């Protein structure tokens, strides 16, 4: 979800995946937009963590 809102997750991955990167209230407010498809949304978020999005950015 941090990737979805544009946060840098490279520090997160370097620390071994600290799970409290965002507050629970922040995550719930973002996920509320996707109700009743929150599980599907989170599946996509897990998948996007493995994608190199730097190739999509303009120079």
N, CA, C, O and CB atoms as a CASP TS submission, in Angstrom:
PFRMAT TS
TARGET T0000
AUTHOR 0000-0000-0000
METHOD Language model
MODEL 1
PARENT N/A
ATOM      1  N   UNK     1       0.825  -1.179   0.000  1.00  0.00           N
ATOM      2  CA  UNK     1       0.000   0.000   0.000  1.00  0.00           C
ATOM      3  C   UNK     1       0.873   1.248   0.000  1.00  0.00           C
ATOM      4  O   UNK     1       0.482   2.276  -0.553  1.00  0.00           O
ATOM      5  CB  UNK     1      -0.941  -0.005   1.200  1.00  0.00           C
ATOM      6  N   UNK     2       2.037   1.170   0.607  1.00  0.00           N
ATOM      7  CA  UNK     2       2.960   2.301   0.594  1.00  0.00           C
ATOM      8  C   UNK     2       3.387   2.620  -0.838  1.00  0.00           C
ATOM      9  O   UNK     2       3.560   3.786  -1.193  1.00  0.00           O
ATOM     10  CB  UNK     2       4.194   2.005   1.471  1.00  0.00           C
ATOM     11  N   UNK     3       3.554   1.595  -1.645  1.00  0.00           N
ATOM     12  CA  UNK     3       3.886   1.791  -3.050  1.00  0.00           C
ATOM     13  C   UNK     3       2.744   2.486  -3.770  1.00  0.00           C
ATOM     14  O   UNK     3       2.979   3.370  -4.594  1.00  0.00           O
ATOM     15  CB  UNK     3       4.205   0.454  -3.723  1.00  0.00           C
ATOM     16  N   UNK     4       1.538   2.107  -3.477  1.00  0.00           N
ATOM     17  CA  UNK     4       0.358   2.683  -4.117  1.00  0.00           C
ATOM     18  C   UNK     4       0.275   4.190  -3.892  1.00  0.00           C
ATOM     19  O   UNK     4      -0.095   4.931  -4.803  1.00  0.00           O
ATOM     20  CB  UNK     4      -0.906   2.009  -3.594  1.00  0.00           C
ATOM     21  N   UNK     5       0.614   4.651  -2.689  1.00  0.00           N
ATOM     22  CA  UNK     5       0.519   6.085  -2.424  1.00  0.00           C
ATOM     23  C   UNK     5       1.820   6.824  -2.715  1.00  0.00           C
ATOM     24  O   UNK     5       1.921   8.025  -2.463  1.00  0.00           O
ATOM     25  CB  UNK     5       0.119   6.314  -0.987  1.00  0.00           C
ATOM     26  N   UNK     6       2.818   6.113  -3.245  1.00  0.00           N
ATOM     27  CA  UNK     6       4.033   6.755  -3.717  1.00  0.00           C
ATOM     28  C   UNK     6       5.171   6.857  -2.719  1.00  0.00           C
ATOM     29  O   UNK     6       6.091   7.649  -2.923  1.00  0.00           O
ATOM     30  CB  UNK     6       3.708   8.084  -4.171  1.00  0.00           C
ATOM     31  N   UNK     7       5.137   6.091  -1.664  1.00  0.00           N
ATOM     32  CA  UNK     7       6.241   6.115  -0.699  1.00  0.00           C
ATOM     33  C   UNK     7       7.392   5.245  -1.184  1.00  0.00           C
ATOM     34  O   UNK     7       7.189   4.275  -1.914  1.00  0.00           O
ATOM     35  CB  UNK     7       5.763   5.641   0.687  1.00  0.00           C
ATOM     36  N   UNK     8       8.597   5.602  -0.770  1.00  0.00           N
ATOM     37  CA  UNK     8       9.795   4.855  -1.131  1.00  0.00           C
ATOM     38  C   UNK     8       9.880   3.598  -0.274  1.00  0.00           C
ATOM     39  O   UNK     8      10.056   3.680   0.942  1.00  0.00           O
ATOM     40  CB  UNK     8      11.068   5.727  -0.960  1.00  0.00           C
ATOM     41  N   UNK     9       9.756   2.449  -0.903  1.00  0.00           N
ATOM     42  CA  UNK     9       9.781   1.195  -0.136  1.00  0.00           C
ATOM     43  C   UNK     9      11.150   0.538  -0.144  1.00  0.00           C
ATOM     44  O   UNK     9      11.311  -0.534   0.441  1.00  0.00           O
ATOM     45  CB  UNK     9       8.757   0.227  -0.687  1.00  0.00           C
ATOM     46  N   UNK    10      12.150   1.149  -0.792  1.00  0.00           N
ATOM     47  CA  UNK    10      13.484   0.543  -0.816  1.00  0.00           C
ATOM     48  C   UNK    10      14.054   0.428   0.592  1.00  0.00           C
ATOM     49  O   UNK    10      14.734  -0.550   0.905  1.00  0.00           O
ATOM     50  CB  UNK    10      14.433   1.365  -1.703  1.00  0.00           C
ATOM     51  N   UNK    11      13.786   1.417   1.447  1.00  0.00           N
ATOM     52  CA  UNK    11      14.236   1.347   2.838  1.00  0.00           C
ATOM     53  C   UNK    11      13.517   0.231   3.572  1.00  0.00           C
ATOM     54  O   UNK    11      14.110  -0.455   4.405  1.00  0.00           O
ATOM     55  CB  UNK    11      14.004   2.686   3.552  1.00  0.00           C
ATOM     56  N   UNK    12      12.254   0.051   3.266  1.00  0.00           N
ATOM     57  CA  UNK    12      11.452  -0.992   3.894  1.00  0.00           C
ATOM     58  C   UNK    12      12.004  -2.373   3.546  1.00  0.00           C
ATOM     59  O   UNK    12      12.149  -3.228   4.419  1.00  0.00           O
ATOM     60  CB  UNK    12       9.981  -0.877   3.458  1.00  0.00           C
ATOM     61  N   UNK    13      12.308  -2.584   2.270  1.00  0.00           N
ATOM     62  CA  UNK    13      12.831  -3.885   1.855  1.00  0.00           C
ATOM     63  C   UNK    13      14.214  -4.134   2.446  1.00  0.00           C
ATOM     64  O   UNK    13      14.549  -5.279   2.753  1.00  0.00           O
ATOM     65  CB  UNK    13      12.889  -3.973   0.327  1.00  0.00           C
ATOM     66  N   UNK    14      15.029  -3.086   2.613  1.00  0.00           N
ATOM     67  CA  UNK    14      16.374  -3.240   3.165  1.00  0.00           C
ATOM     68  C   UNK    14      16.337  -3.646   4.635  1.00  0.00           C
ATOM     69  O   UNK    14      17.259  -4.303   5.118  1.00  0.00           O
ATOM     70  CB  UNK    14      17.159  -1.943   3.006  1.00  0.00           C
ATOM     71  N   UNK    15      15.279  -3.262   5.350  1.00  0.00           N
ATOM     72  CA  UNK    15      15.162  -3.599   6.769  1.00  0.00           C
ATOM     73  C   UNK    15      14.521  -4.957   6.998  1.00  0.00           C
ATOM     74  O   UNK    15      14.309  -5.346   8.147  1.00  0.00           O
ATOM     75  CB  UNK    15      14.364  -2.541   7.483  1.00  0.00           C
ATOM     76  N   UNK    16      14.212  -5.675   5.955  1.00  0.00           N
ATOM     77  CA  UNK    16      13.625  -6.998   6.116  1.00  0.00           C
ATOM     78  C   UNK    16      12.114  -6.992   6.190  1.00  0.00           C
ATOM     79  O   UNK    16      11.518  -7.991   6.592  1.00  0.00           O
ATOM     80  CB  UNK    16      14.166  -7.636   7.334  1.00  0.00           C
ATOM     81  N   UNK    17      11.478  -5.898   5.814  1.00  0.00           N
ATOM     82  CA  UNK    17      10.028  -5.859   5.743  1.00  0.00           C
ATOM     83  C   UNK    17       9.335  -5.467   7.029  1.00  0.00           C
ATOM     84  O   UNK    17       8.458  -6.190   7.501  1.00  0.00           O
ATOM     85  CB  UNK    17       9.533  -7.164   5.322  1.00  0.00           C
ATOM     86  N   UNK    18       9.708  -4.346   7.603  1.00  0.00           N
ATOM     87  CA  UNK    18       9.031  -3.858   8.798  1.00  0.00           C
ATOM     88  C   UNK    18       7.582  -3.552   8.447  1.00  0.00           C
ATOM     89  O   UNK    18       7.332  -2.713   7.582  1.00  0.00           O
ATOM     90  CB  UNK    18       9.744  -2.598   9.376  1.00  0.00           C
ATOM     91  N   UNK    19       6.630  -4.199   9.086  1.00  0.00           N
ATOM     92  CA  UNK    19       5.239  -4.124   8.638  1.00  0.00           C
ATOM     93  C   UNK    19       4.532  -2.856   9.076  1.00  0.00           C
ATOM     94  O   UNK    19       3.513  -2.518   8.475  1.00  0.00           O
ATOM     95  CB  UNK    19       4.480  -5.306   9.144  1.00  0.00           C
ATOM     96  N   UNK    20       4.997  -2.137  10.073  1.00  0.00           N
ATOM     97  CA  UNK    20       4.334  -0.912  10.534  1.00  0.00           C
ATOM     98  C   UNK    20       4.891   0.301   9.786  1.00  0.00           C
ATOM     99  O   UNK    20       5.358   1.252  10.413  1.00  0.00           O
ATOM    100  CB  UNK    20       4.516  -0.732  12.067  1.00  0.00           C
ATOM    101  N   UNK    21       4.847   0.278   8.490  1.00  0.00           N
ATOM    102  CA  UNK    21       5.346   1.366   7.654  1.00  0.00           C
ATOM    103  C   UNK    21       4.312   2.481   7.555  1.00  0.00           C
ATOM    104  O   UNK    21       4.666   3.636   7.315  1.00  0.00           O
ATOM    105  CB  UNK    21       5.709   0.850   6.253  1.00  0.00           C
ATOM    106  N   UNK    22       3.050   2.148   7.737  1.00  0.00           N
ATOM    107  CA  UNK    22       1.950   3.105   7.708  1.00  0.00           C
ATOM    108  C   UNK    22       1.047   2.801   8.902  1.00  0.00           C
ATOM    109  O   UNK    22       1.036   1.678   9.407  1.00  0.00           O
ATOM    110  CB  UNK    22       1.152   3.033   6.348  1.00  0.00           C
ATOM    111  N   UNK    23       0.300   3.792   9.345  1.00  0.00           N
ATOM    112  CA  UNK    23      -0.616   3.527  10.455  1.00  0.00           C
ATOM    113  C   UNK    23      -1.806   2.713   9.952  1.00  0.00           C
ATOM    114  O   UNK    23      -2.140   2.734   8.768  1.00  0.00           O
ATOM    115  CB  UNK    23      -1.098   4.855  11.107  1.00  0.00           C
ATOM    116  N   UNK    24      -2.423   2.007  10.865  1.00  0.00           N
ATOM    117  CA  UNK    24      -3.577   1.187  10.500  1.00  0.00           C
ATOM    118  C   UNK    24      -4.727   2.059   9.995  1.00  0.00           C
ATOM    119  O   UNK    24      -5.445   1.676   9.071  1.00  0.00           O
ATOM    120  CB  UNK    24      -4.038   0.344  11.701  1.00  0.00           C
ATOM    121  N   UNK    25      -4.896   3.231  10.603  1.00  0.00           N
ATOM    122  CA  UNK    25      -5.965   4.144  10.175  1.00  0.00           C
ATOM    123  C   UNK    25      -5.744   4.612   8.736  1.00  0.00           C
ATOM    124  O   UNK    25      -6.697   4.718   7.963  1.00  0.00           O
ATOM    125  CB  UNK    25      -6.042   5.362  11.120  1.00  0.00           C
ATOM    126  N   UNK    26      -4.486   4.893   8.376  1.00  0.00           N
ATOM    127  CA  UNK    26      -4.171   5.292   6.999  1.00  0.00           C
ATOM    128  C   UNK    26      -4.510   4.178   6.015  1.00  0.00           C
ATOM    129  O   UNK    26      -5.106   4.419   4.966  1.00  0.00           O
ATOM    130  CB  UNK    26      -2.688   5.668   6.874  1.00  0.00           C
ATOM    131  N   UNK    27      -4.121   2.958   6.370  1.00  0.00           N
ATOM    132  CA  UNK    27      -4.386   1.831   5.479  1.00  0.00           C
ATOM    133  C   UNK    27      -5.888   1.581   5.324  1.00  0.00           C
ATOM    134  O   UNK    27      -6.361   1.293   4.225  1.00  0.00           O
ATOM    135  CB  UNK    27      -3.697   0.570   6.004  1.00  0.00           C
ATOM    136  N   UNK    28      -6.631   1.690   6.419  1.00  0.00           N
ATOM    137  CA  UNK    28      -8.074   1.469   6.346  1.00  0.00           C
ATOM    138  C   UNK    28      -8.772   2.542   5.512  1.00  0.00           C
ATOM    139  O   UNK    28      -9.701   2.237   4.765  1.00  0.00           O
ATOM    140  CB  UNK    28      -8.670   1.434   7.747  1.00  0.00           C
ATOM    141  N   UNK    29      -8.335   3.786   5.634  1.00  0.00           N
ATOM    142  CA  UNK    29      -8.980   4.853   4.857  1.00  0.00           C
ATOM    143  C   UNK    29      -8.693   4.705   3.366  1.00  0.00           C
ATOM    144  O   UNK    29      -9.564   4.982   2.541  1.00  0.00           O
ATOM    145  CB  UNK    29      -8.507   6.229   5.344  1.00  0.00           C
ATOM    146  N   UNK    30      -7.501   4.277   3.015  1.00  0.00           N
ATOM    147  CA  UNK    30      -7.172   4.041   1.603  1.00  0.00           C
ATOM    148  C   UNK    30      -7.946   2.838   1.071  1.00  0.00           C
ATOM    149  O   UNK    30      -8.499   2.888  -0.027  1.00  0.00           O
ATOM    150  CB  UNK    30      -5.649   3.818   1.425  1.00  0.00           C
ATOM    151  N   UNK    31      -7.986   1.760   1.847  1.00  0.00           N
ATOM    152  CA  UNK    31      -8.650   0.533   1.416  1.00  0.00           C
ATOM    153  C   UNK    31     -10.167   0.694   1.322  1.00  0.00           C
ATOM    154  O   UNK    31     -10.813  -0.031   0.566  1.00  0.00           O
ATOM    155  CB  UNK    31      -8.315  -0.596   2.370  1.00  0.00           C
ATOM    156  N   UNK    32     -10.739   1.619   2.066  1.00  0.00           N
ATOM    157  CA  UNK    32     -12.195   1.814   2.060  1.00  0.00           C
ATOM    158  C   UNK    32     -12.710   2.164   0.661  1.00  0.00           C
ATOM    159  O   UNK    32     -13.842   1.829   0.313  1.00  0.00           O
ATOM    160  CB  UNK    32     -12.585   2.920   3.051  1.00  0.00           C
ATOM    161  N   UNK    33     -11.888   2.830  -0.127  1.00  0.00           N
ATOM    162  CA  UNK    33     -12.288   3.197  -1.491  1.00  0.00           C
ATOM    163  C   UNK    33     -12.543   1.973  -2.364  1.00  0.00           C
ATOM    164  O   UNK    33     -13.295   2.044  -3.337  1.00  0.00           O
ATOM    165  CB  UNK    33     -11.218   4.066  -2.133  1.00  0.00           C
ATOM    166  N   UNK    34     -11.918   0.854  -2.016  1.00  0.00           N
ATOM    167  CA  UNK    34     -11.977  -0.335  -2.851  1.00  0.00           C
ATOM    168  C   UNK    34     -12.964  -1.390  -2.350  1.00  0.00           C
ATOM    169  O   UNK    34     -13.015  -2.498  -2.883  1.00  0.00           O
ATOM    170  CB  UNK    34     -10.617  -0.938  -2.949  1.00  0.00           C
ATOM    171  N   UNK    35     -13.743  -1.044  -1.330  1.00  0.00           N
ATOM    172  CA  UNK    35     -14.738  -1.969  -0.803  1.00  0.00           C
ATOM    173  C   UNK    35     -15.800  -2.216  -1.866  1.00  0.00           C
ATOM    174  O   UNK    35     -16.238  -1.256  -2.500  1.00  0.00           O
ATOM    175  CB  UNK    35     -15.377  -1.420   0.499  1.00  0.00           C
ATOM    176  N   UNK    36     -16.223  -3.407  -2.086  1.00  0.00           N
ATOM    177  CA  UNK    36     -15.984  -4.683  -1.424  1.00  0.00           C
ATOM    178  C   UNK    36     -14.857  -5.499  -2.052  1.00  0.00           C
ATOM    179  O   UNK    36     -14.805  -6.714  -1.857  1.00  0.00           O
ATOM    180  CB  UNK    36     -17.240  -5.490  -1.433  1.00  0.00           C
ATOM    181  N   UNK    37     -13.960  -4.870  -2.793  1.00  0.00           N
ATOM    182  CA  UNK    37     -12.894  -5.587  -3.502  1.00  0.00           C
ATOM    183  C   UNK    37     -11.529  -5.374  -2.855  1.00  0.00           C
ATOM    184  O   UNK    37     -10.509  -5.394  -3.545  1.00  0.00           O
ATOM    185  CB  UNK    37     -12.845  -5.144  -4.957  1.00  0.00           C
ATOM    186  N   UNK    38     -11.498  -5.171  -1.551  1.00  0.00           N
ATOM    187  CA  UNK    38     -10.243  -4.886  -0.856  1.00  0.00           C
ATOM    188  C   UNK    38      -9.251  -6.032  -0.957  1.00  0.00           C
ATOM    189  O   UNK    38      -8.051  -5.788  -1.083  1.00  0.00           O
ATOM    190  CB  UNK    38     -10.514  -4.581   0.596  1.00  0.00           C
ATOM    191  N   UNK    39      -9.710  -7.260  -0.905  1.00  0.00           N
ATOM    192  CA  UNK    39      -8.798  -8.410  -0.999  1.00  0.00           C
ATOM    193  C   UNK    39      -8.110  -8.435  -2.357  1.00  0.00           C
ATOM    194  O   UNK    39      -6.909  -8.688  -2.449  1.00  0.00           O
ATOM    195  CB  UNK    39      -9.560  -9.735  -0.767  1.00  0.00           C
ATOM    196  N   UNK    40      -8.864  -8.174  -3.392  1.00  0.00           N
ATOM    197  CA  UNK    40      -8.290  -8.123  -4.735  1.00  0.00           C
ATOM    198  C   UNK    40      -7.298  -6.965  -4.848  1.00  0.00           C
ATOM    199  O   UNK    40      -6.222  -7.114  -5.427  1.00  0.00           O
ATOM    200  CB  UNK    40      -9.405  -7.982  -5.794  1.00  0.00           C
ATOM    201  N   UNK    41      -7.668  -5.815  -4.293  1.00  0.00           N
ATOM    202  CA  UNK    41      -6.774  -4.662  -4.286  1.00  0.00           C
ATOM    203  C   UNK    41      -5.457  -4.997  -3.602  1.00  0.00           C
ATOM    204  O   UNK    41      -4.392  -4.664  -4.122  1.00  0.00           O
ATOM    205  CB  UNK    41      -7.439  -3.475  -3.592  1.00  0.00           C
ATOM    206  N   UNK    42      -5.512  -5.652  -2.442  1.00  0.00           N
ATOM    207  CA  UNK    42      -4.288  -5.998  -1.719  1.00  0.00           C
ATOM    208  C   UNK    42      -3.464  -7.028  -2.472  1.00  0.00           C
ATOM    209  O   UNK    42      -2.235  -6.996  -2.407  1.00  0.00           O
ATOM    210  CB  UNK    42      -4.623  -6.521  -0.332  1.00  0.00           C
ATOM    211  N   UNK    43      -4.105  -7.934  -3.178  1.00  0.00           N
ATOM    212  CA  UNK    43      -3.360  -8.898  -3.988  1.00  0.00           C
ATOM    213  C   UNK    43      -2.552  -8.154  -5.048  1.00  0.00           C
ATOM    214  O   UNK    43      -1.378  -8.454  -5.264  1.00  0.00           O
ATOM    215  CB  UNK    43      -4.320  -9.927  -4.651  1.00  0.00           C
ATOM    216  N   UNK    44      -3.181  -7.188  -5.704  1.00  0.00           N
ATOM    217  CA  UNK    44      -2.455  -6.382  -6.681  1.00  0.00           C
ATOM    218  C   UNK    44      -1.320  -5.603  -6.032  1.00  0.00           C
ATOM    219  O   UNK    44      -0.254  -5.460  -6.630  1.00  0.00           O
ATOM    220  CB  UNK    44      -3.405  -5.426  -7.384  1.00  0.00           C
ATOM    221  N   UNK    45      -1.526  -5.104  -4.839  1.00  0.00           N
ATOM    222  CA  UNK    45      -0.476  -4.351  -4.146  1.00  0.00           C
ATOM    223  C   UNK    45       0.718  -5.250  -3.823  1.00  0.00           C
ATOM    224  O   UNK    45       1.866  -4.819  -3.933  1.00  0.00           O
ATOM    225  CB  UNK    45      -1.031  -3.721  -2.853  1.00  0.00           C
ATOM    226  N   UNK    46       0.453  -6.494  -3.427  1.00  0.00           N
ATOM    227  CA  UNK    46       1.555  -7.428  -3.179  1.00  0.00           C
ATOM    228  C   UNK    46       2.312  -7.708  -4.475  1.00  0.00           C
ATOM    229  O   UNK    46       3.538  -7.814  -4.468  1.00  0.00           O
ATOM    230  CB  UNK    46       1.026  -8.750  -2.569  1.00  0.00           C
ATOM    231  N   UNK    47       1.592  -7.825  -5.572  1.00  0.00           N
ATOM    232  CA  UNK    47       2.233  -8.101  -6.860  1.00  0.00           C
ATOM    233  C   UNK    47       3.051  -6.904  -7.354  1.00  0.00           C
ATOM    234  O   UNK    47       4.122  -7.088  -7.932  1.00  0.00           O
ATOM    235  CB  UNK    47       1.177  -8.475  -7.902  1.00  0.00           C
ATOM    236  N   UNK    48       2.561  -5.694  -7.135  1.00  0.00           N
ATOM    237  CA  UNK    48       3.243  -4.516  -7.649  1.00  0.00           C
ATOM    238  C   UNK    48       4.577  -4.267  -6.929  1.00  0.00           C
ATOM    239  O   UNK    48       5.456  -3.595  -7.469  1.00  0.00           O
ATOM    240  CB  UNK    48       2.341  -3.296  -7.514  1.00  0.00           C
ATOM    241  N   UNK    49       4.725  -4.796  -5.738  1.00  0.00           N
ATOM    242  CA  UNK    49       5.993  -4.636  -5.015  1.00  0.00           C
ATOM    243  C   UNK    49       7.154  -5.284  -5.752  1.00  0.00           C
ATOM    244  O   UNK    49       8.306  -4.899  -5.554  1.00  0.00           O
ATOM    245  CB  UNK    49       5.882  -5.229  -3.619  1.00  0.00           C
ATOM    246  N   UNK    50       6.864  -6.254  -6.593  1.00  0.00           N
ATOM    247  CA  UNK    50       7.911  -6.956  -7.344  1.00  0.00           C
ATOM    248  C   UNK    50       8.161  -6.358  -8.726  1.00  0.00           C
ATOM    249  O   UNK    50       8.987  -6.872  -9.480  1.00  0.00           O
ATOM    250  CB  UNK    50       7.543  -8.411  -7.491  1.00  0.00           C
ATOM    251  N   UNK    51       7.461  -5.283  -9.062  1.00  0.00           N
ATOM    252  CA  UNK    51       7.578  -4.679 -10.386  1.00  0.00           C
ATOM    253  C   UNK    51       8.505  -3.474 -10.323  1.00  0.00           C
ATOM    254  O   UNK    51       8.413  -2.652  -9.411  1.00  0.00           O
ATOM    255  CB  UNK    51       6.191  -4.269 -10.927  1.00  0.00           C
ATOM    256  N   UNK    52       9.402  -3.377 -11.307  1.00  0.00           N
ATOM    257  CA  UNK    52      10.294  -2.223 -11.402  1.00  0.00           C
ATOM    258  C   UNK    52       9.558  -1.125 -12.164  1.00  0.00           C
ATOM    259  O   UNK    52       9.493  -1.148 -13.393  1.00  0.00           O
ATOM    260  CB  UNK    52      11.649  -2.598 -12.110  1.00  0.00           C
ATOM    261  N   UNK    53       9.002  -0.158 -11.419  1.00  0.00           N
ATOM    262  CA  UNK    53       8.221   0.902 -12.057  1.00  0.00           C
ATOM    263  C   UNK    53       9.089   2.047 -12.545  1.00  0.00           C
ATOM    264  O   UNK    53       8.576   2.989 -13.149  1.00  0.00           O
ATOM    265  CB  UNK    53       7.184   1.431 -11.097  1.00  0.00           C
ATOM    266  N   UNK    54      10.389   1.989 -12.300  1.00  0.00           N
ATOM    267  CA  UNK    54      11.268   3.074 -12.734  1.00  0.00           C
ATOM    268  C   UNK    54      11.315   3.175 -14.258  1.00  0.00           C
ATOM    269  O   UNK    54      11.597   4.250 -14.787  1.00  0.00           O
ATOM    270  CB  UNK    54      12.680   2.867 -12.179  1.00  0.00           C
ATOM    271  N   UNK    55      11.046   2.085 -14.975  1.00  0.00           N
ATOM    272  CA  UNK    55      11.069   2.123 -16.437  1.00  0.00           C
ATOM    273  C   UNK    55       9.868   2.881 -16.996  1.00  0.00           C
ATOM    274  O   UNK    55       9.873   3.272 -18.164  1.00  0.00           O
ATOM    275  CB  UNK    55      11.099   0.703 -17.003  1.00  0.00           C
ATOM    276  N   UNK    56       8.839   3.093 -16.175  1.00  0.00           N
ATOM    277  CA  UNK    56       7.651   3.809 -16.634  1.00  0.00           C
ATOM    278  C   UNK    56       7.742   5.319 -16.403  1.00  0.00           C
ATOM    279  O   UNK    56       6.903   6.076 -16.891  1.00  0.00           O
ATOM    280  CB  UNK    56       6.427   3.265 -15.936  1.00  0.00           C
ATOM    281  N   UNK    57       8.768   5.755 -15.655  1.00  0.00           N
ATOM    282  CA  UNK    57       8.896   7.164 -15.363  1.00  0.00           C
ATOM    283  C   UNK    57       9.623   7.883 -16.488  1.00  0.00           C
ATOM    284  O   UNK    57      10.552   7.347 -17.092  1.00  0.00           O
ATOM    285  CB  UNK    57       9.622   7.368 -14.047  1.00  0.00           C
ATOM    286  N   UNK    58       9.178   9.117 -16.759  1.00  0.00           N
ATOM    287  CA  UNK    58       9.825   9.919 -17.797  1.00  0.00           C
ATOM    288  C   UNK    58      11.104  10.522 -17.249  1.00  0.00           C
ATOM    289  O   UNK    58      11.192  10.848 -16.065  1.00  0.00           O
ATOM    290  CB  UNK    58       8.879  11.029 -18.314  1.00  0.00           C
ATOM    291  N   UNK    59      12.080  10.665 -18.104  1.00  0.00           N
ATOM    292  CA  UNK    59      13.362  11.260 -17.683  1.00  0.00           C
ATOM    293  C   UNK    59      13.286  12.747 -17.600  1.00  0.00           C
ATOM    294  O   UNK    59      14.275  13.398 -17.263  1.00  0.00           O
ATOM    295  CB  UNK    59      14.466  10.875 -18.626  1.00  0.00           C
TER
END
